[in-house]
Amino acid sequence: MSSNGVPSSPSEPTATTTAPEPPPSPPRAPEPPATPVTGAATRPAGPAAPGRQERARKRSRVTTDWRLTVEDRLRVLSAEHMRQGGTDLAVSGALEVVRRTLEQAAATRGRRRLGAWWSGWHIERCWRALHDAEARLLAASPDLAGRLVDLRQRVAKHLPPNDMRRRALEELNLDEQPVVSVRAVVEAALRASFDAADDAHNAVRALRNKLVLASFALVLLNVLVGVLSMLRPGLLPLCVGPDHTICPSGPGGPSRHDVWLVQLLGILGSVVGVVVMLARQRPSLTSYRLGGYQGVIKVLLGSTLAVVGLLALGADIVGTAISPQTRPALLLWAVVLGYSQQAGTRMLDMHAQRVMDNAKPLPPQRKT
């Protein structure tokens, strides 16, 4: 036993005097529970973070080709506006309209997004505001003389040669005319050219909407005909031959699957026409696309024409010389009739190409 009353270890020798031990430290107070702090430090790291994934999904939904083009043009015009001093309130207001429209388009969801897609208000508002700002900035540019050739080329794309504003721009003489009148002529010609380009884009959107409505009508027609033929086999007699014994689904008389089979073969033939259309179509950088909707029209119309064509063959309207005498020949006729829609939709393809060229003119093709 040590002198301070604390027992020593059995292996240690007993000492008469020992140094006093330090007093025990006071008990530590319990730490309060940590409260969560909102901020970047408490966000879960890694790809499993739900907030980060949600933002990535939103960005992937709202980032489209037209937004990229508009945002790039907005940066260019904003830099030009700042280079000129940034004092033009009309330009500042137009650029702010573009920024707000982009934010509204990104926040649009559900039926509103479908309505915006149908009307195209966000695309057209952005481009009209950008064109308004661009016309003012180019007319007020300090190096207008160096840009005049490019401005004349841009105006010539959308205004006809007999347009007075285009002619006034082409006849400008910077050495003899005052700067104020020159800038007014340039701005007027640019605004007219931009208005024509915007109207051409509206025409593309209007044609796209018409194609969508026509597609819905053809879908309803084909489905209705197919369902009625299933409920009442023989409603549409597609069998041919001397005794109308050669049917699409096989011998034994009309079947409830005849119309569906003929429509499917008509689609097969029309797909060839779609490939031909896509091979002939020239690329375009407009905000709206028509190629996909034209392809849908071709497919649905090929399905319809296959049924109508076999009805004509069965009624001997085209004569017995080309009437199919075997089932494989009948099925082959359904494919050929499906491709025959190409003759009717060729006019639609030409009209759509003209509308697209007006919206985004391409350089003239060289004759070889």
C-alpha positions as CSV (number, residue, x, y, z in Angstrom):
1,M,0.0,0.0,0.0
2,S,1.4,3.4,-1.0
3,S,1.4,6.3,1.3
4,N,-1.5,8.0,-0.4
5,G,-3.7,5.0,0.1
6,V,-3.6,3.7,-3.5
7,P,-2.6,0.1,-3.9
8,S,0.4,-0.5,-6.0
9,S,0.9,-3.1,-8.6
10,P,2.1,-6.5,-7.2
11,S,5.1,-6.4,-9.5
12,E,6.2,-3.0,-8.5
13,P,8.4,-2.5,-5.4
14,T,6.9,-0.7,-2.5
15,A,8.2,2.9,-2.2
16,T,8.1,5.0,0.9
17,T,7.4,8.2,-1.0
18,T,5.6,8.6,-4.3
19,A,4.7,11.6,-6.5
20,P,1.1,12.7,-6.1
21,E,-1.1,11.7,-9.0
22,P,-2.9,14.4,-11.0
23,P,-6.5,14.9,-10.0
24,P,-9.0,13.2,-12.3
25,S,-10.4,15.4,-15.1
26,P,-13.9,16.6,-14.7
27,P,-16.5,14.7,-16.7
28,R,-17.1,16.1,-20.2
29,A,-20.4,17.5,-20.9
30,P,-22.5,15.6,-23.5
31,E,-22.3,17.1,-27.0
32,P,-25.5,18.3,-28.4
33,P,-26.8,16.4,-31.4
34,A,-25.6,17.8,-34.8
35,T,-28.3,19.6,-36.6
36,P,-28.5,19.2,-40.3
37,V,-27.3,22.2,-42.2
38,T,-28.8,22.9,-45.6
39,G,-26.3,23.6,-48.3
40,A,-23.8,21.9,-50.6
41,A,-22.0,20.2,-47.6
42,T,-25.0,18.0,-46.7
43,R,-25.8,16.9,-50.3
44,P,-25.0,13.3,-50.9
45,A,-22.1,12.9,-53.3
46,G,-21.9,10.5,-56.2
47,P,-24.3,9.6,-59.0
48,A,-27.0,8.5,-56.5
49,A,-27.8,12.1,-55.5
50,P,-31.5,12.5,-56.3
51,G,-31.4,16.3,-56.6
52,R,-28.5,16.2,-59.1
53,Q,-30.2,13.5,-61.2
54,E,-33.4,15.5,-61.3
55,R,-31.6,18.6,-62.5
56,A,-29.7,16.6,-65.1
57,R,-33.0,15.2,-66.3
58,K,-34.5,18.7,-66.5
59,R,-31.5,20.0,-68.5
60,S,-31.8,17.1,-70.9
61,R,-35.4,17.8,-71.5
62,V,-35.1,21.5,-72.1
63,T,-31.9,21.6,-74.0
64,T,-32.9,21.3,-77.7
65,D,-31.4,22.3,-80.9
66,W,-33.4,25.5,-81.2
67,R,-32.5,26.5,-77.7
68,L,-28.8,26.0,-78.4
69,T,-29.1,28.2,-81.5
70,V,-31.0,30.9,-79.7
71,E,-28.7,31.0,-76.7
72,D,-25.7,31.2,-79.0
73,R,-27.2,34.1,-80.9
74,L,-28.2,35.8,-77.6
75,R,-24.6,35.7,-76.4
76,V,-23.3,37.2,-79.7
77,L,-25.9,40.0,-79.7
78,S,-25.3,40.7,-76.0
79,A,-21.5,41.1,-76.6
80,E,-22.2,43.4,-79.6
81,H,-24.6,45.4,-77.5
82,M,-22.0,45.9,-74.7
83,R,-19.4,46.8,-77.4
84,Q,-21.6,49.6,-78.5
85,G,-22.0,50.9,-75.0
86,G,-25.2,49.1,-73.9
87,T,-27.3,52.2,-73.9
88,D,-30.0,51.3,-76.4
89,L,-33.0,50.5,-74.2
90,A,-34.9,48.9,-77.1
91,V,-32.1,46.3,-77.6
92,S,-31.9,45.7,-73.9
93,G,-35.6,45.1,-73.7
94,A,-35.5,42.7,-76.7
95,L,-32.7,40.7,-75.2
96,E,-34.5,40.5,-71.9
97,V,-37.6,39.2,-73.6
98,V,-35.5,36.4,-75.1
99,R,-34.1,35.5,-71.6
100,R,-37.5,35.4,-70.0
101,T,-38.9,33.3,-72.8
102,L,-36.2,30.7,-72.5
103,E,-36.9,30.5,-68.8
104,Q,-40.7,30.1,-69.4
105,A,-40.1,27.4,-72.0
106,A,-37.8,25.5,-69.6
107,A,-40.5,25.6,-66.9
108,T,-43.3,24.5,-69.2
109,R,-44.7,21.0,-68.4
110,G,-47.5,18.8,-69.3
111,R,-50.3,20.1,-71.5
112,R,-48.7,23.5,-71.6
113,R,-45.7,22.0,-73.2
114,L,-47.9,20.3,-75.8
115,G,-49.6,23.6,-76.5
116,A,-46.3,25.4,-76.8
117,W,-45.1,22.7,-79.2
118,W,-48.3,23.2,-81.3
119,S,-48.2,27.0,-81.4
120,G,-44.5,27.4,-81.3
121,W,-44.9,30.7,-79.3
122,H,-41.6,30.3,-77.5
123,I,-39.5,29.7,-80.6
124,E,-41.1,32.5,-82.6
125,R,-41.1,35.0,-79.7
126,C,-37.4,34.4,-79.2
127,W,-36.5,34.8,-82.9
128,R,-38.6,37.9,-83.4
129,A,-37.0,39.5,-80.4
130,L,-33.5,38.5,-81.5
131,H,-34.2,39.9,-85.0
132,D,-35.5,43.1,-83.6
133,A,-32.3,43.6,-81.5
134,E,-30.1,42.5,-84.4
135,A,-31.6,45.0,-86.8
136,R,-30.9,47.9,-84.5
137,L,-27.4,46.7,-83.6
138,L,-26.3,46.2,-87.2
139,A,-27.7,49.5,-88.3
140,A,-25.9,51.3,-85.4
141,S,-22.7,49.4,-85.9
142,P,-19.6,51.6,-86.1
143,D,-18.1,49.5,-88.9
144,L,-21.2,49.6,-91.0
145,A,-19.2,50.1,-94.2
146,G,-17.4,46.8,-93.8
147,R,-20.6,44.9,-93.1
148,L,-22.6,46.4,-95.9
149,V,-21.8,43.6,-98.4
150,D,-22.9,40.9,-95.9
151,L,-26.1,42.8,-95.1
152,R,-27.0,43.1,-98.8
153,Q,-26.5,39.3,-99.2
154,R,-28.7,38.5,-96.2
155,V,-31.4,40.8,-97.4
156,A,-31.3,39.3,-100.9
157,K,-32.2,35.9,-99.4
158,H,-35.7,37.0,-98.3
159,L,-36.7,40.1,-100.3
160,P,-37.4,39.9,-104.1
161,P,-35.3,42.0,-106.5
162,N,-38.2,44.5,-107.0
163,D,-38.6,45.3,-103.3
164,M,-38.0,49.0,-102.7
165,R,-36.2,48.5,-99.4
166,R,-33.8,46.0,-101.0
167,R,-33.1,48.3,-103.9
168,A,-32.5,51.2,-101.6
169,L,-30.0,49.2,-99.6
170,E,-28.2,48.1,-102.8
171,E,-28.0,51.7,-104.0
172,L,-26.5,53.1,-100.8
173,N,-23.5,55.4,-101.1
174,L,-21.8,55.9,-97.8
175,D,-19.7,58.7,-99.2
176,E,-22.5,60.9,-100.4
177,Q,-25.4,60.2,-98.0
178,P,-25.6,61.2,-94.4
179,V,-25.0,58.5,-91.8
180,V,-28.5,58.9,-90.2
181,S,-30.3,58.2,-93.4
182,V,-28.0,55.3,-94.2
183,R,-28.7,53.6,-90.9
184,A,-32.4,54.1,-91.3
185,V,-32.3,52.4,-94.7
186,V,-30.2,49.5,-93.4
187,E,-32.6,49.0,-90.4
188,A,-35.7,49.1,-92.6
189,A,-34.3,46.5,-95.1
190,L,-33.1,44.2,-92.3
191,R,-36.5,44.3,-90.5
192,A,-38.3,43.5,-93.7
193,S,-35.9,40.6,-94.4
194,F,-36.3,39.2,-90.8
195,D,-40.1,39.5,-91.0
196,A,-40.1,37.5,-94.2
197,A,-37.9,34.8,-92.6
198,D,-40.1,34.7,-89.5
199,D,-43.2,34.3,-91.7
200,A,-41.5,31.5,-93.6
201,H,-40.9,29.7,-90.3
202,N,-44.5,30.1,-89.4
203,A,-45.5,28.5,-92.7
204,V,-43.3,25.5,-91.9
205,R,-45.0,25.1,-88.5
206,A,-48.5,25.5,-90.0
207,L,-47.7,22.8,-92.6
208,R,-46.3,20.5,-89.8
209,N,-49.6,20.9,-87.9
210,K,-51.6,20.1,-91.0
211,L,-49.6,16.9,-91.5
212,V,-50.2,15.9,-87.8
213,L,-54.0,16.4,-88.2
214,A,-53.9,14.4,-91.5
215,S,-52.0,11.6,-89.8
216,F,-54.5,11.3,-87.0
217,A,-57.3,11.2,-89.5
218,L,-55.6,8.4,-91.5
219,V,-54.9,6.4,-88.3
220,L,-58.6,6.6,-87.3
221,L,-59.7,5.6,-90.8
222,N,-57.3,2.6,-91.0
223,V,-58.2,1.4,-87.4
224,L,-61.9,1.8,-88.0
225,V,-61.8,-0.2,-91.3
226,G,-59.7,-2.9,-89.6
227,V,-62.0,-3.2,-86.6
228,L,-65.2,-3.3,-88.7
229,S,-63.7,-6.0,-90.9
230,M,-62.9,-8.1,-87.8
231,L,-66.4,-7.7,-86.5
232,R,-68.0,-8.5,-89.9
233,P,-65.7,-10.6,-92.1
234,G,-66.4,-10.0,-95.8
235,L,-67.6,-6.4,-95.3
236,L,-64.8,-5.4,-97.6
237,P,-64.4,-8.2,-100.2
238,L,-60.7,-8.4,-100.9
239,C,-60.9,-11.8,-102.5
240,V,-60.2,-12.0,-106.2
241,G,-60.2,-14.6,-109.0
242,P,-62.9,-16.2,-111.1
243,D,-65.0,-17.2,-108.1
244,H,-63.4,-14.8,-105.6
245,T,-61.7,-17.7,-103.9
246,I,-58.2,-16.2,-103.8
247,C,-58.1,-14.3,-100.4
248,P,-55.3,-12.6,-98.6
249,S,-55.4,-14.9,-95.6
250,G,-55.7,-18.1,-97.7
251,P,-58.4,-20.2,-99.2
252,G,-61.7,-20.7,-97.5
253,G,-63.4,-17.4,-98.1
254,P,-63.0,-14.0,-96.4
255,S,-61.3,-13.9,-93.1
256,R,-61.4,-11.4,-90.2
257,H,-57.7,-10.9,-90.7
258,D,-57.7,-10.0,-94.4
259,V,-57.8,-6.2,-94.0
260,W,-55.1,-6.2,-91.3
261,L,-52.8,-8.3,-93.5
262,V,-53.4,-6.1,-96.5
263,Q,-52.8,-3.0,-94.5
264,L,-49.5,-4.4,-93.1
265,L,-48.3,-5.3,-96.6
266,G,-49.3,-1.8,-97.8
267,I,-47.1,-0.4,-95.0
268,L,-44.3,-2.6,-96.2
269,G,-44.5,-1.1,-99.6
270,S,-44.8,2.5,-98.4
271,V,-41.6,2.2,-96.3
272,V,-39.7,1.9,-99.6
273,G,-41.2,5.2,-100.6
274,V,-40.2,6.8,-97.3
275,V,-36.6,5.7,-97.8
276,V,-36.7,7.3,-101.3
277,M,-38.1,10.5,-99.9
278,L,-35.4,10.7,-97.2
279,A,-32.7,10.1,-99.7
280,R,-33.9,12.9,-101.9
281,Q,-34.6,15.4,-99.1
282,R,-32.0,18.1,-98.6
283,P,-30.9,19.0,-95.1
284,S,-32.3,22.1,-93.4
285,L,-31.4,23.9,-90.2
286,T,-34.9,25.3,-89.4
287,S,-36.5,25.1,-86.0
288,Y,-39.2,22.7,-87.4
289,R,-38.8,19.4,-89.2
290,L,-41.2,17.9,-91.7
291,G,-39.4,14.7,-92.8
292,G,-40.8,12.5,-90.0
293,Y,-44.4,13.7,-90.5
294,Q,-44.1,13.2,-94.3
295,G,-43.0,9.7,-93.6
296,V,-45.9,9.0,-91.4
297,I,-48.3,10.3,-94.0
298,K,-46.8,8.0,-96.6
299,V,-47.0,4.9,-94.4
300,L,-50.6,5.5,-93.5
301,L,-51.7,6.4,-97.0
302,G,-49.9,3.3,-98.3
303,S,-52.0,1.2,-95.9
304,T,-55.2,2.8,-97.1
305,L,-54.3,2.5,-100.8
306,A,-53.5,-1.2,-100.5
307,V,-57.0,-1.9,-99.3
308,V,-58.7,0.4,-101.9
309,G,-56.5,-1.1,-104.7
310,L,-57.4,-4.7,-103.9
311,L,-61.1,-3.7,-103.8
312,A,-60.6,-2.3,-107.4
313,L,-58.9,-5.6,-108.5
314,G,-61.7,-7.6,-107.0
315,A,-64.3,-5.5,-108.8
316,D,-62.6,-6.0,-112.2
317,I,-62.4,-2.3,-112.7
318,V,-58.9,-2.5,-114.1
319,G,-59.7,-5.6,-116.2
320,T,-58.9,-9.2,-115.8
321,A,-55.6,-9.0,-117.6
322,I,-53.7,-7.8,-114.5
323,S,-56.0,-9.5,-111.9
324,P,-53.9,-11.7,-109.6
325,Q,-54.6,-15.5,-110.1
326,T,-52.7,-16.8,-107.1
327,R,-52.4,-15.8,-103.4
328,P,-48.7,-14.8,-103.7
329,A,-49.6,-12.5,-106.6
330,L,-52.4,-10.9,-104.6
331,L,-50.1,-10.2,-101.7
332,L,-47.5,-8.8,-104.0
333,W,-50.1,-6.5,-105.4
334,A,-50.8,-5.2,-101.9
335,V,-47.1,-4.3,-101.5
336,V,-47.1,-2.6,-104.9
337,L,-50.2,-0.6,-104.1
338,G,-48.7,0.5,-100.8
339,Y,-45.7,1.9,-102.7
340,S,-48.1,3.6,-105.2
341,Q,-48.8,6.3,-102.7
342,Q,-45.4,7.8,-103.8
343,A,-47.1,9.1,-106.9
344,G,-49.7,11.1,-104.9
345,T,-47.4,12.2,-102.1
346,R,-44.7,13.4,-104.5
347,M,-46.5,16.7,-104.8
348,L,-46.6,17.0,-101.0
349,D,-42.8,16.3,-100.9
350,M,-42.2,19.1,-103.4
351,H,-44.4,21.5,-101.6
352,A,-42.8,20.7,-98.3
353,Q,-39.3,21.2,-99.8
354,R,-40.3,24.6,-101.1
355,V,-41.6,25.7,-97.7
356,M,-38.4,24.5,-96.1
357,D,-36.3,26.3,-98.6
358,N,-38.1,29.6,-98.0
359,A,-37.6,29.3,-94.3
360,K,-33.8,28.5,-94.7
361,P,-32.6,29.1,-98.2
362,L,-29.7,27.0,-99.3
363,P,-27.0,28.1,-101.8
364,P,-28.1,27.5,-105.4
365,Q,-27.2,24.1,-106.8
366,R,-24.6,24.1,-109.5
367,K,-25.6,22.4,-112.7
368,T,-23.4,19.6,-113.8
